Amino acid sequence: MRAELIPVSRDLYSVSERLKEIDERYELFYNVRLGRYEIYASGALQLTVPRGELDARVLARVRETRIERAEKVLDEIERACAAARRAAEKLALERAEEALEQEGSCW
């Protein structure tokens, strides 16, 4: 491991121990250079902990993003993108209609 990574074996909510219950390969580190917690498996970065908070949300996020759920996660991303695209198209149509009303129609 790199010098800026400090292994975390004990923490307030036992996140490091509970990670091992999910997958024995998970290791929790604090990255001194970046000022954040990071989760590694077999030496590869798996997840960074947002806002430096170690709590149950971290464990939920680890479970959500496991490879076993990859297909479901990709489906969720695709649905979110489709919804965002529909919302953008609706907004563009509404703005075009407003512009036509303000300018007046020439038909």
Biopython code that builds the backbone (N, CA, C, O; Angstrom):
import numpy as np
from Bio.PDB.StructureBuilder import StructureBuilder

atoms = [
    (1, "MET", "N", (0.841, -1.189, 0.000)),
    (1, "MET", "CA", (0.000, 0.000, 0.000)),
    (1, "MET", "C", (0.883, 1.248, 0.000)),
    (1, "MET", "O", (2.072, 1.202, 0.313)),
    (2, "ARG", "N", (0.269, 2.326, -0.352)),
    (2, "ARG", "CA", (0.994, 3.591, -0.421)),
    (2, "ARG", "C", (1.163, 4.194, 0.970)),
    (2, "ARG", "O", (0.414, 3.881, 1.896)),
    (3, "ALA", "N", (2.154, 5.059, 1.095)),
    (3, "ALA", "CA", (2.498, 5.667, 2.384)),
    (3, "ALA", "C", (1.389, 6.567, 2.923)),
    (3, "ALA", "O", (1.271, 6.729, 4.138)),
    (4, "GLU", "N", (0.575, 7.158, 2.044)),
    (4, "GLU", "CA", (-0.463, 8.073, 2.525)),
    (4, "GLU", "C", (-1.691, 7.351, 3.090)),
    (4, "GLU", "O", (-2.607, 7.997, 3.598)),
    (5, "LEU", "N", (-1.714, 6.019, 3.006)),
    (5, "LEU", "CA", (-2.853, 5.242, 3.507)),
    (5, "LEU", "C", (-2.567, 4.682, 4.891)),
    (5, "LEU", "O", (-1.591, 3.961, 5.095)),
    (6, "ILE", "N", (-3.426, 5.021, 5.832)),
    (6, "ILE", "CA", (-3.303, 4.514, 7.201)),
    (6, "ILE", "C", (-4.413, 3.488, 7.415)),
    (6, "ILE", "O", (-5.589, 3.827, 7.282)),
    (7, "PRO", "N", (-4.067, 2.238, 7.745)),
    (7, "PRO", "CA", (-5.100, 1.229, 7.990)),
    (7, "PRO", "C", (-5.979, 1.609, 9.182)),
    (7, "PRO", "O", (-5.485, 2.097, 10.198)),
    (8, "VAL", "N", (-7.264, 1.383, 9.049)),
    (8, "VAL", "CA", (-8.213, 1.651, 10.128)),
    (8, "VAL", "C", (-8.797, 0.301, 10.544)),
    (8, "VAL", "O", (-9.520, -0.338, 9.780)),
    (9, "SER", "N", (-8.474, -0.117, 11.753)),
    (9, "SER", "CA", (-8.986, -1.406, 12.225)),
    (9, "SER", "C", (-10.093, -1.234, 13.258)),
    (9, "SER", "O", (-10.870, -2.158, 13.497)),
    (10, "ARG", "N", (-10.166, -0.056, 13.870)),
    (10, "ARG", "CA", (-11.215, 0.227, 14.850)),
    (10, "ARG", "C", (-11.765, 1.626, 14.593)),
    (10, "ARG", "O", (-11.021, 2.573, 14.339)),
    (11, "ASP", "N", (-13.085, 1.723, 14.668)),
    (11, "ASP", "CA", (-13.730, 3.016, 14.503)),
    (11, "ASP", "C", (-14.994, 3.029, 15.346)),
    (11, "ASP", "O", (-15.424, 1.992, 15.851)),
    (12, "LEU", "N", (-15.579, 4.188, 15.493)),
    (12, "LEU", "CA", (-16.707, 4.390, 16.403)),
    (12, "LEU", "C", (-17.867, 3.425, 16.166)),
    (12, "LEU", "O", (-18.427, 2.885, 17.119)),
    (13, "TYR", "N", (-18.229, 3.206, 14.904)),
    (13, "TYR", "CA", (-19.385, 2.373, 14.583)),
    (13, "TYR", "C", (-18.999, 0.980, 14.071)),
    (13, "TYR", "O", (-19.833, 0.273, 13.505)),
    (14, "SER", "N", (-17.761, 0.595, 14.267)),
    (14, "SER", "CA", (-17.262, -0.726, 13.852)),
    (14, "SER", "C", (-17.437, -0.977, 12.355)),
    (14, "SER", "O", (-17.675, -2.110, 11.935)),
    (15, "VAL", "N", (-17.321, 0.067, 11.563)),
    (15, "VAL", "CA", (-17.475, -0.063, 10.120)),
    (15, "VAL", "C", (-16.407, -1.000, 9.560)),
    (15, "VAL", "O", (-16.705, -1.849, 8.720)),
    (16, "SER", "N", (-15.169, -0.849, 10.019)),
    (16, "SER", "CA", (-14.097, -1.691, 9.502)),
    (16, "SER", "C", (-14.380, -3.171, 9.749)),
    (16, "SER", "O", (-14.116, -4.002, 8.880)),
    (17, "GLU", "N", (-14.909, -3.506, 10.909)),
    (17, "GLU", "CA", (-15.248, -4.893, 11.217)),
    (17, "GLU", "C", (-16.450, -5.365, 10.404)),
    (17, "GLU", "O", (-16.475, -6.493, 9.912)),
    (18, "ARG", "N", (-17.427, -4.506, 10.272)),
    (18, "ARG", "CA", (-18.643, -4.869, 9.551)),
    (18, "ARG", "C", (-18.399, -5.008, 8.053)),
    (18, "ARG", "O", (-19.107, -5.750, 7.372)),
    (19, "LEU", "N", (-17.390, -4.290, 7.535)),
    (19, "LEU", "CA", (-17.011, -4.471, 6.134)),
    (19, "LEU", "C", (-16.548, -5.899, 5.887)),
    (19, "LEU", "O", (-16.856, -6.491, 4.853)),
    (20, "LYS", "N", (-15.809, -6.446, 6.841)),
    (20, "LYS", "CA", (-15.301, -7.818, 6.729)),
    (20, "LYS", "C", (-16.456, -8.820, 6.697)),
    (20, "LYS", "O", (-16.327, -9.885, 6.092)),
    (21, "GLU", "N", (-17.572, -8.499, 7.333)),
    (21, "GLU", "CA", (-18.737, -9.376, 7.299)),
    (21, "GLU", "C", (-19.339, -9.426, 5.894)),
    (21, "GLU", "O", (-19.891, -10.447, 5.484)),
    (22, "ILE", "N", (-19.228, -8.324, 5.167)),
    (22, "ILE", "CA", (-19.732, -8.269, 3.794)),
    (22, "ILE", "C", (-18.792, -9.027, 2.866)),
    (22, "ILE", "O", (-19.225, -9.835, 2.044)),
    (23, "ASP", "N", (-17.499, -8.754, 3.011)),
    (23, "ASP", "CA", (-16.484, -9.412, 2.182)),
    (23, "ASP", "C", (-15.163, -9.365, 2.941)),
    (23, "ASP", "O", (-14.693, -8.288, 3.309)),
    (24, "GLU", "N", (-14.575, -10.505, 3.170)),
    (24, "GLU", "CA", (-13.317, -10.603, 3.925)),
    (24, "GLU", "C", (-12.187, -9.789, 3.292)),
    (24, "GLU", "O", (-11.251, -9.385, 3.981)),
    (25, "ARG", "N", (-12.275, -9.551, 1.986)),
    (25, "ARG", "CA", (-11.197, -8.828, 1.296)),
    (25, "ARG", "C", (-11.212, -7.328, 1.558)),
    (25, "ARG", "O", (-10.215, -6.651, 1.307)),
    (26, "TYR", "N", (-12.324, -6.799, 2.059)),
    (26, "TYR", "CA", (-12.428, -5.359, 2.275)),
    (26, "TYR", "C", (-11.487, -4.894, 3.382)),
    (26, "TYR", "O", (-11.374, -5.516, 4.439)),
    (27, "GLU", "N", (-10.815, -3.778, 3.102)),
    (27, "GLU", "CA", (-9.950, -3.128, 4.083)),
    (27, "GLU", "C", (-10.261, -1.644, 4.077)),
    (27, "GLU", "O", (-10.482, -1.053, 3.020)),
    (28, "LEU", "N", (-10.278, -1.048, 5.254)),
    (28, "LEU", "CA", (-10.578, 0.371, 5.399)),
    (28, "LEU", "C", (-9.287, 1.128, 5.685)),
    (28, "LEU", "O", (-8.497, 0.732, 6.541)),
    (29, "PHE", "N", (-9.087, 2.219, 4.958)),
    (29, "PHE", "CA", (-7.907, 3.063, 5.138)),
    (29, "PHE", "C", (-8.330, 4.515, 5.222)),
    (29, "PHE", "O", (-9.386, 4.903, 4.722)),
    (30, "TYR", "N", (-7.484, 5.316, 5.867)),
    (30, "TYR", "CA", (-7.646, 6.759, 5.832)),
    (30, "TYR", "C", (-6.544, 7.301, 4.946)),
    (30, "TYR", "O", (-5.365, 7.049, 5.195)),
    (31, "ASN", "N", (-6.918, 8.048, 3.904)),
    (31, "ASN", "CA", (-5.957, 8.637, 2.985)),
    (31, "ASN", "C", (-5.593, 10.019, 3.525)),
    (31, "ASN", "O", (-6.387, 10.957, 3.456)),
    (32, "VAL", "N", (-4.385, 10.123, 4.059)),
    (32, "VAL", "CA", (-3.930, 11.369, 4.685)),
    (32, "VAL", "C", (-3.818, 12.492, 3.649)),
    (32, "VAL", "O", (-4.181, 13.635, 3.930)),
    (33, "ARG", "N", (-3.326, 12.175, 2.482)),
    (33, "ARG", "CA", (-3.118, 13.188, 1.452)),
    (33, "ARG", "C", (-4.447, 13.782, 0.976)),
    (33, "ARG", "O", (-4.545, 14.988, 0.751)),
    (34, "LEU", "N", (-5.468, 12.931, 0.825)),
    (34, "LEU", "CA", (-6.760, 13.403, 0.325)),
    (34, "LEU", "C", (-7.766, 13.695, 1.437)),
    (34, "LEU", "O", (-8.830, 14.257, 1.175)),
    (35, "GLY", "N", (-7.441, 13.321, 2.669)),
    (35, "GLY", "CA", (-8.316, 13.593, 3.799)),
    (35, "GLY", "C", (-9.643, 12.861, 3.740)),
    (35, "GLY", "O", (-10.691, 13.440, 4.028)),
    (36, "ARG", "N", (-9.600, 11.583, 3.366)),
    (36, "ARG", "CA", (-10.839, 10.817, 3.265)),
    (36, "ARG", "C", (-10.579, 9.348, 3.577)),
    (36, "ARG", "O", (-9.444, 8.873, 3.530)),
    (37, "TYR", "N", (-11.664, 8.642, 3.897)),
    (37, "TYR", "CA", (-11.593, 7.203, 4.090)),
    (37, "TYR", "C", (-11.787, 6.523, 2.741)),
    (37, "TYR", "O", (-12.533, 7.001, 1.886)),
    (38, "GLU", "N", (-11.106, 5.404, 2.572)),
    (38, "GLU", "CA", (-11.204, 4.646, 1.327)),
    (38, "GLU", "C", (-11.312, 3.161, 1.659)),
    (38, "GLU", "O", (-10.728, 2.683, 2.631)),
    (39, "ILE", "N", (-12.062, 2.450, 0.842)),
    (39, "ILE", "CA", (-12.237, 1.009, 1.028)),
    (39, "ILE", "C", (-11.562, 0.306, -0.141)),
    (39, "ILE", "O", (-11.805, 0.621, -1.306)),
    (40, "TYR", "N", (-10.712, -0.650, 0.200)),
    (40, "TYR", "CA", (-9.967, -1.424, -0.787)),
    (40, "TYR", "C", (-10.341, -2.893, -0.675)),
    (40, "TYR", "O", (-10.727, -3.362, 0.395)),
    (41, "ALA", "N", (-10.224, -3.619, -1.784)),
    (41, "ALA", "CA", (-10.368, -5.078, -1.797)),
    (41, "ALA", "C", (-9.235, -5.614, -2.657)),
    (41, "ALA", "O", (-9.079, -5.221, -3.814)),
    (42, "SER", "N", (-8.463, -6.494, -2.096)),
    (42, "SER", "CA", (-7.322, -7.083, -2.811)),
    (42, "SER", "C", (-6.398, -6.005, -3.368)),
    (42, "SER", "O", (-5.853, -6.164, -4.460)),
    (43, "GLY", "N", (-6.220, -4.926, -2.642)),
    (43, "GLY", "CA", (-5.306, -3.855, -3.040)),
    (43, "GLY", "C", (-5.868, -2.853, -4.024)),
    (43, "GLY", "O", (-5.179, -1.900, -4.388)),
    (44, "ALA", "N", (-7.114, -3.043, -4.468)),
    (44, "ALA", "CA", (-7.729, -2.136, -5.451)),
    (44, "ALA", "C", (-8.789, -1.275, -4.767)),
    (44, "ALA", "O", (-9.603, -1.772, -3.988)),
    (45, "LEU", "N", (-8.767, 0.010, -5.068)),
    (45, "LEU", "CA", (-9.754, 0.938, -4.509)),
    (45, "LEU", "C", (-11.148, 0.543, -4.974)),
    (45, "LEU", "O", (-11.387, 0.361, -6.168)),
    (46, "GLN", "N", (-12.071, 0.410, -4.016)),
    (46, "GLN", "CA", (-13.445, 0.038, -4.323)),
    (46, "GLN", "C", (-14.406, 1.201, -4.141)),
    (46, "GLN", "O", (-15.349, 1.365, -4.914)),
    (47, "LEU", "N", (-14.158, 2.019, -3.096)),
    (47, "LEU", "CA", (-15.114, 3.064, -2.757)),
    (47, "LEU", "C", (-14.430, 4.117, -1.901)),
    (47, "LEU", "O", (-13.605, 3.798, -1.045)),
    (48, "THR", "N", (-14.782, 5.375, -2.138)),
    (48, "THR", "CA", (-14.333, 6.440, -1.247)),
    (48, "THR", "C", (-15.523, 6.851, -0.394)),
    (48, "THR", "O", (-16.666, 6.827, -0.849)),
    (49, "VAL", "N", (-15.244, 7.226, 0.837)),
    (49, "VAL", "CA", (-16.311, 7.583, 1.769)),
    (49, "VAL", "C", (-16.548, 9.089, 1.680)),
    (49, "VAL", "O", (-15.652, 9.881, 1.974)),
    (50, "PRO", "N", (-17.768, 9.487, 1.271)),
    (50, "PRO", "CA", (-18.044, 10.915, 1.154)),
    (50, "PRO", "C", (-18.090, 11.601, 2.513)),
    (50, "PRO", "O", (-18.544, 11.022, 3.500)),
    (51, "ARG", "N", (-17.628, 12.809, 2.548)),
    (51, "ARG", "CA", (-17.669, 13.655, 3.745)),
    (51, "ARG", "C", (-16.952, 13.059, 4.947)),
    (51, "ARG", "O", (-17.123, 13.551, 6.063)),
    (52, "GLY", "N", (-16.160, 12.023, 4.755)),
    (52, "GLY", "CA", (-15.367, 11.463, 5.830)),
    (52, "GLY", "C", (-16.159, 10.823, 6.949)),
    (52, "GLY", "O", (-15.625, 10.607, 8.037)),
    (53, "GLU", "N", (-17.425, 10.513, 6.706)),
    (53, "GLU", "CA", (-18.267, 9.964, 7.760)),
    (53, "GLU", "C", (-18.313, 8.447, 7.667)),
    (53, "GLU", "O", (-18.675, 7.887, 6.633)),
    (54, "LEU", "N", (-17.946, 7.797, 8.748)),
    (54, "LEU", "CA", (-18.030, 6.344, 8.813)),
    (54, "LEU", "C", (-19.262, 5.966, 9.620)),
    (54, "LEU", "O", (-19.280, 6.098, 10.843)),
    (55, "ASP", "N", (-20.287, 5.497, 8.927)),
    (55, "ASP", "CA", (-21.505, 5.078, 9.614)),
    (55, "ASP", "C", (-22.228, 4.054, 8.752)),
    (55, "ASP", "O", (-21.661, 3.545, 7.785)),
    (56, "ALA", "N", (-23.459, 3.753, 9.091)),
    (56, "ALA", "CA", (-24.224, 2.722, 8.396)),
    (56, "ALA", "C", (-24.426, 3.036, 6.914)),
    (56, "ALA", "O", (-24.599, 2.117, 6.113)),
    (57, "ARG", "N", (-24.409, 4.312, 6.537)),
    (57, "ARG", "CA", (-24.566, 4.665, 5.122)),
    (57, "ARG", "C", (-23.433, 4.104, 4.277)),
    (57, "ARG", "O", (-23.636, 3.724, 3.124)),
    (58, "VAL", "N", (-22.245, 4.055, 4.855)),
    (58, "VAL", "CA", (-21.098, 3.496, 4.133)),
    (58, "VAL", "C", (-21.351, 2.018, 3.841)),
    (58, "VAL", "O", (-21.127, 1.555, 2.723)),
    (59, "LEU", "N", (-21.813, 1.289, 4.837)),
    (59, "LEU", "CA", (-22.081, -0.136, 4.658)),
    (59, "LEU", "C", (-23.193, -0.349, 3.631)),
    (59, "LEU", "O", (-23.116, -1.265, 2.812)),
    (60, "ALA", "N", (-24.221, 0.489, 3.673)),
    (60, "ALA", "CA", (-25.307, 0.375, 2.698)),
    (60, "ALA", "C", (-24.781, 0.623, 1.289)),
    (60, "ALA", "O", (-25.154, -0.084, 0.352)),
    (61, "ARG", "N", (-23.925, 1.615, 1.138)),
    (61, "ARG", "CA", (-23.358, 1.937, -0.179)),
    (61, "ARG", "C", (-22.464, 0.811, -0.689)),
    (61, "ARG", "O", (-22.473, 0.499, -1.880)),
    (62, "VAL", "N", (-21.699, 0.205, 0.203)),
    (62, "VAL", "CA", (-20.849, -0.926, -0.188)),
    (62, "VAL", "C", (-21.730, -2.066, -0.698)),
    (62, "VAL", "O", (-21.432, -2.669, -1.729)),
    (63, "ARG", "N", (-22.798, -2.356, 0.013)),
    (63, "ARG", "CA", (-23.701, -3.439, -0.419)),
    (63, "ARG", "C", (-24.350, -3.102, -1.762)),
    (63, "ARG", "O", (-24.489, -3.971, -2.622)),
    (64, "GLU", "N", (-24.744, -1.845, -1.938)),
    (64, "GLU", "CA", (-25.388, -1.403, -3.181)),
    (64, "GLU", "C", (-24.485, -1.567, -4.395)),
    (64, "GLU", "O", (-24.950, -1.918, -5.479)),
    (65, "THR", "N", (-23.211, -1.318, -4.212)),
    (65, "THR", "CA", (-22.295, -1.249, -5.351)),
    (65, "THR", "C", (-21.496, -2.525, -5.582)),
    (65, "THR", "O", (-20.578, -2.536, -6.402)),
    (66, "ARG", "N", (-21.826, -3.583, -4.882)),
    (66, "ARG", "CA", (-21.100, -4.842, -5.087)),
    (66, "ARG", "C", (-21.346, -5.380, -6.493)),
    (66, "ARG", "O", (-22.401, -5.143, -7.082)),
    (67, "ILE", "N", (-20.375, -6.100, -7.020)),
    (67, "ILE", "CA", (-20.428, -6.615, -8.390)),
    (67, "ILE", "C", (-21.657, -7.496, -8.624)),
    (67, "ILE", "O", (-22.177, -7.560, -9.738)),
    (68, "GLU", "N", (-22.109, -8.162, -7.584)),
    (68, "GLU", "CA", (-23.280, -9.014, -7.719)),
    (68, "GLU", "C", (-24.516, -8.211, -8.123)),
    (68, "GLU", "O", (-25.461, -8.760, -8.690)),
    (69, "ARG", "N", (-24.504, -6.927, -7.834)),
    (69, "ARG", "CA", (-25.634, -6.056, -8.150)),
    (69, "ARG", "C", (-25.381, -5.195, -9.382)),
    (69, "ARG", "O", (-26.157, -4.280, -9.656)),
    (70, "ALA", "N", (-24.334, -5.459, -10.119)),
    (70, "ALA", "CA", (-23.935, -4.605, -11.237)),
    (70, "ALA", "C", (-25.068, -4.401, -12.240)),
    (70, "ALA", "O", (-25.315, -3.274, -12.671)),
    (71, "GLU", "N", (-25.752, -5.468, -12.613)),
    (71, "GLU", "CA", (-26.818, -5.341, -13.599)),
    (71, "GLU", "C", (-27.948, -4.452, -13.076)),
    (71, "GLU", "O", (-28.475, -3.620, -13.814)),
    (72, "LYS", "N", (-28.314, -4.623, -11.825)),
    (72, "LYS", "CA", (-29.380, -3.808, -11.245)),
    (72, "LYS", "C", (-28.948, -2.341, -11.151)),
    (72, "LYS", "O", (-29.743, -1.443, -11.428)),
    (73, "VAL", "N", (-27.696, -2.096, -10.764)),
    (73, "VAL", "CA", (-27.185, -0.725, -10.676)),
    (73, "VAL", "C", (-27.200, -0.067, -12.045)),
    (73, "VAL", "O", (-27.592, 1.093, -12.171)),
    (74, "LEU", "N", (-26.777, -0.796, -13.075)),
    (74, "LEU", "CA", (-26.795, -0.238, -14.433)),
    (74, "LEU", "C", (-28.220, 0.061, -14.884)),
    (74, "LEU", "O", (-28.463, 1.077, -15.535)),
    (75, "ASP", "N", (-29.162, -0.814, -14.543)),
    (75, "ASP", "CA", (-30.575, -0.551, -14.870)),
    (75, "ASP", "C", (-31.062, 0.717, -14.174)),
    (75, "ASP", "O", (-31.766, 1.523, -14.782)),
    (76, "GLU", "N", (-30.696, 0.899, -12.909)),
    (76, "GLU", "CA", (-31.089, 2.100, -12.165)),
    (76, "GLU", "C", (-30.508, 3.354, -12.817)),
    (76, "GLU", "O", (-31.187, 4.375, -12.928)),
    (77, "ILE", "N", (-29.264, 3.272, -13.242)),
    (77, "ILE", "CA", (-28.618, 4.409, -13.913)),
    (77, "ILE", "C", (-29.337, 4.727, -15.222)),
    (77, "ILE", "O", (-29.604, 5.890, -15.523)),
    (78, "GLU", "N", (-29.649, 3.689, -15.998)),
    (78, "GLU", "CA", (-30.340, 3.900, -17.273)),
    (78, "GLU", "C", (-31.718, 4.527, -17.062)),
    (78, "GLU", "O", (-32.113, 5.422, -17.810)),
    (79, "ARG", "N", (-32.454, 4.057, -16.042)),
    (79, "ARG", "CA", (-33.763, 4.642, -15.751)),
    (79, "ARG", "C", (-33.640, 6.106, -15.341)),
    (79, "ARG", "O", (-34.442, 6.942, -15.757)),
    (80, "ALA", "N", (-32.633, 6.414, -14.524)),
    (80, "ALA", "CA", (-32.431, 7.796, -14.083)),
    (80, "ALA", "C", (-32.067, 8.685, -15.266)),
    (80, "ALA", "O", (-32.547, 9.814, -15.365)),
    (81, "CYS", "N", (-31.231, 8.188, -16.155)),
    (81, "CYS", "CA", (-30.852, 8.966, -17.344)),
    (81, "CYS", "C", (-32.066, 9.199, -18.249)),
    (81, "CYS", "O", (-32.247, 10.294, -18.780)),
    (82, "ALA", "N", (-32.887, 8.172, -18.419)),
    (82, "ALA", "CA", (-34.087, 8.314, -19.254)),
    (82, "ALA", "C", (-35.041, 9.340, -18.646)),
    (82, "ALA", "O", (-35.614, 10.160, -19.364)),
    (83, "ALA", "N", (-35.210, 9.296, -17.339)),
    (83, "ALA", "CA", (-36.089, 10.269, -16.670)),
    (83, "ALA", "C", (-35.539, 11.683, -16.820)),
    (83, "ALA", "O", (-36.297, 12.622, -17.062)),
    (84, "ALA", "N", (-34.244, 11.836, -16.680)),
    (84, "ALA", "CA", (-33.624, 13.159, -16.842)),
    (84, "ALA", "C", (-33.783, 13.655, -18.275)),
    (84, "ALA", "O", (-34.042, 14.838, -18.499)),
    (85, "ARG", "N", (-33.629, 12.764, -19.237)),
    (85, "ARG", "CA", (-33.788, 13.134, -20.640)),
    (85, "ARG", "C", (-35.232, 13.573, -20.919)),
    (85, "ARG", "O", (-35.459, 14.574, -21.599)),
    (86, "ARG", "N", (-36.213, 12.813, -20.385)),
    (86, "ARG", "CA", (-37.620, 13.187, -20.575)),
    (86, "ARG", "C", (-37.917, 14.547, -19.940)),
    (86, "ARG", "O", (-38.632, 15.364, -20.520)),
    (87, "ALA", "N", (-37.368, 14.783, -18.757)),
    (87, "ALA", "CA", (-37.584, 16.068, -18.084)),
    (87, "ALA", "C", (-36.975, 17.212, -18.897)),
    (87, "ALA", "O", (-37.575, 18.281, -19.015)),
    (88, "ALA", "N", (-35.792, 16.988, -19.452)),
    (88, "ALA", "CA", (-35.139, 18.030, -20.255)),
    (88, "ALA", "C", (-35.936, 18.306, -21.528)),
    (88, "ALA", "O", (-36.090, 19.459, -21.931)),
    (89, "GLU", "N", (-36.442, 17.244, -22.159)),
    (89, "GLU", "CA", (-37.250, 17.423, -23.372)),
    (89, "GLU", "C", (-38.546, 18.174, -23.057)),
    (89, "GLU", "O", (-38.965, 19.042, -23.823)),
    (90, "LYS", "N", (-39.175, 17.842, -21.937)),
    (90, "LYS", "CA", (-40.409, 18.519, -21.533)),
    (90, "LYS", "C", (-40.149, 19.998, -21.278)),
    (90, "LYS", "O", (-40.925, 20.853, -21.704)),
    (91, "LEU", "N", (-39.058, 20.296, -20.584)),
    (91, "LEU", "CA", (-38.709, 21.688, -20.296)),
    (91, "LEU", "C", (-38.428, 22.448, -21.589)),
    (91, "LEU", "O", (-38.856, 23.592, -21.740)),
    (92, "ALA", "N", (-37.717, 21.826, -22.517)),
    (92, "ALA", "CA", (-37.412, 22.483, -23.792)),
    (92, "ALA", "C", (-38.695, 22.770, -24.566)),
    (92, "ALA", "O", (-38.842, 23.837, -25.162)),
    (93, "LEU", "N", (-39.624, 21.812, -24.556)),
    (93, "LEU", "CA", (-40.903, 22.007, -25.244)),
    (93, "LEU", "C", (-41.708, 23.132, -24.595)),
    (93, "LEU", "O", (-42.292, 23.961, -25.292)),
    (94, "GLU", "N", (-41.739, 23.162, -23.267)),
    (94, "GLU", "CA", (-42.465, 24.228, -22.566)),
    (94, "GLU", "C", (-41.872, 25.594, -22.875)),
    (94, "GLU", "O", (-42.603, 26.563, -23.082)),
    (95, "ARG", "N", (-40.545, 25.671, -22.904)),
    (95, "ARG", "CA", (-39.898, 26.955, -23.222)),
    (95, "ARG", "C", (-40.182, 27.379, -24.652)),
    (95, "ARG", "O", (-40.385, 28.563, -24.920)),
    (96, "ALA", "N", (-40.199, 26.427, -25.569)),
    (96, "ALA", "CA", (-40.493, 26.748, -26.973)),
    (96, "ALA", "C", (-41.928, 27.251, -27.109)),
    (96, "ALA", "O", (-42.190, 28.208, -27.838)),
    (97, "GLU", "N", (-42.860, 26.600, -26.399)),
    (97, "GLU", "CA", (-44.258, 27.034, -26.439)),
    (97, "GLU", "C", (-44.408, 28.436, -25.854)),
    (97, "GLU", "O", (-45.153, 29.253, -26.395)),
    (98, "GLU", "N", (-43.706, 28.724, -24.753)),
    (98, "GLU", "CA", (-43.754, 30.064, -24.154)),
    (98, "GLU", "C", (-43.202, 31.107, -25.111)),
    (98, "GLU", "O", (-43.754, 32.200, -25.243)),
    (99, "ALA", "N", (-42.103, 30.758, -25.779)),
    (99, "ALA", "CA", (-41.519, 31.703, -26.743)),
    (99, "ALA", "C", (-42.467, 31.973, -27.888)),
    (99, "ALA", "O", (-42.568, 33.109, -28.351)),
    (100, "LEU", "N", (-43.164, 30.955, -28.354)),
    (100, "LEU", "CA", (-44.140, 31.139, -29.444)),
    (100, "LEU", "C", (-45.290, 32.028, -28.994)),
    (100, "LEU", "O", (-45.744, 32.896, -29.740)),
    (101, "GLU", "N", (-45.756, 31.808, -27.779)),
    (101, "GLU", "CA", (-46.845, 32.634, -27.251)),
    (101, "GLU", "C", (-46.426, 34.098, -27.119)),
    (101, "GLU", "O", (-47.210, 35.004, -27.403)),
    (102, "GLN", "N", (-45.198, 34.320, -26.692)),
    (102, "GLN", "CA", (-44.720, 35.698, -26.520)),
    (102, "GLN", "C", (-44.493, 36.374, -27.873)),
    (102, "GLN", "O", (-44.787, 37.558, -28.032)),
    (103, "GLU", "N", (-43.984, 35.642, -28.826)),
    (103, "GLU", "CA", (-43.682, 36.211, -30.152)),
    (103, "GLU", "C", (-44.932, 36.289, -31.015)),
    (103, "GLU", "O", (-45.022, 37.113, -31.925)),
    (104, "GLY", "N", (-45.878, 35.437, -30.724)),
    (104, "GLY", "CA", (-47.071, 35.362, -31.554)),
    (104, "GLY", "C", (-46.858, 34.390, -32.680)),
    (104, "GLY", "O", (-45.753, 34.253, -33.204)),
    (105, "SER", "N", (-47.882, 33.744, -33.035)),
    (105, "SER", "CA", (-47.787, 32.747, -34.096)),
    (105, "SER", "C", (-48.049, 33.391, -35.435)),
    (105, "SER", "O", (-48.869, 34.303, -35.537)),
    (106, "CYS", "N", (-47.371, 32.937, -36.449)),
    (106, "CYS", "CA", (-47.571, 33.515, -37.789)),
    (106, "CYS", "C", (-48.443, 32.614, -38.640)),
    (106, "CYS", "O", (-48.472, 32.788, -39.858)),
    (107, "TRP", "N", (-49.135, 31.687, -38.075)),
    (107, "TRP", "CA", (-49.999, 30.815, -38.862)),
    (107, "TRP", "C", (-51.373, 31.324, -38.857)),
    (107, "TRP", "O", (-52.256, 30.722, -39.469)),
]
sb = StructureBuilder()
sb.init_structure("model")
sb.init_model(0)
sb.init_chain("A")
sb.init_seg("    ")
for serial, (resi, resn, name, xyz) in enumerate(atoms, 1):
    if name == "N":
        sb.init_residue(resn, " ", resi, " ")
    sb.init_atom(name, np.array(xyz, "f"), 0.0, 1.0, " ", f" {name:<3s}", serial, name[0])
structure = sb.get_structure()
